Amino acid sequence: AARKPAAAPKKGAARRSPKPAAATPRSPPKPASPRPSDVPNGSLRYNQENPKKRGSKSWHRYESYKKATTVDEYFRLQGTLGDLKYDFSRGFFKAPPALARWCASK
């Protein structure tokens, strides 16, 4: 079977090169918070001395999220709901009233 030659471009149809992208500097978008919608956002302050068993998974998580100053940041730094409730029940952080009520109700 013989191959057909490639079709020639139509007359008057010029090839257009894509427009160069405008070079406007943009800051990268902030990642969405993985905070569950029923958990109130607010400020918090964690004790900087880690009370968890050294080397455990929860110790490593505490080391990363103890720097958080808001609930959104806490969840971005790998904090979990379980850790939040446990840490509140043990007094490992200070929380605003709305978050304290939420933690106490769970």
Secondary structure as GFF3:
##gff-version 3
##sequence-region A 1 106
A	DSSP	beta_strand	45	46	.	.	.	ID=ss1
A	DSSP	alpha_helix	57	65	.	.	.	ID=ss2
A	DSSP	alpha_helix	71	76	.	.	.	ID=ss3
A	DSSP	alpha_helix	81	89	.	.	.	ID=ss4
A	DSSP	beta_strand	93	94	.	.	.	ID=ss5
A	DSSP	alpha_helix	97	105	.	.	.	ID=ss6
###
